[in-house]
Amino acid sequence: MDKEVIIMSFVVAVDGPCGSGKGTITKRVQKKLGLMNLDSGILYRCVTLEAIYNNLNEENTEQILKLLDYIDIQIENTDEKDIVFLNGNDVTDRIRDFDVSTLVSKVSPIIPLRERIVEFQRKLTAGKNVIVEGRDTGTVVFPNADIKIYLDANVEVRARRRYEEYIKNGNYLSFEEVLESMRQRDMDDYHKPYGALKQAEDATLIDSTNMSIDEVVENICRLIQEKLKK
């Protein structure tokens, strides 16, 4: 499919809970429209993985913040997926493992950490045509984004998607474990003191529970094209 390249600088912010399909959807929109793609969750997952490597948990706030003084995160956009390097090592699959997914919702609310990563995202995307996904992209990171999407889905459907992803990557967990973990993740994300997950007032809600990936992608691309015509 040929890219329908966008010729003006703008930001598309896609927020939503874990497992709603943000990563897959934004990757396909990026490919179709020739945008830069940034998954803000990758940044938090990399910090969380580095914390795990250093035997730290959410209670070790000062030590986690010190990790930011030397941690190096590089993201390479490809047509298939984002290749993620943490301090020179490919951690593309590792940051999706269950231990990281469980701890990241406890590490990511650390306010000084979020402030540093928000600043990093703004600098990384300055002056570019970009689609950014996360939890507070349209409410905190890019409150003036040209287009805001809130992508949601039923929690059981989201848990099934994540369960299949874990099995594919060799994490042999029961569906019930994944579902309970996702419900706890939702509670953590909804009640963060800073950058809590919520739909921006001017965001378009897309419920992907009963939609195909292609249908969601086409909806988002249509919103972008309609915005460009104004």
Secondary structure by P-SEA (a helix, b strand, c coil): cccccccbbbbbbbbbccccaaaaaaaaaaaacbbbbbcaaaaaaaaaaaaaaacccccaaaaaaaaaccbbbbbbbcccbbbbbccccccccccccaaaaaaaaaaaaaaaaaaaaaaaaaaaacccccccccccccccccccccbbbbbbccaaaaaaaaaaaaaaacccccaaaaaaaaaaaaaaaaccccccccccccbbbbbcccccaaaaaaaaaaaaaaaaac
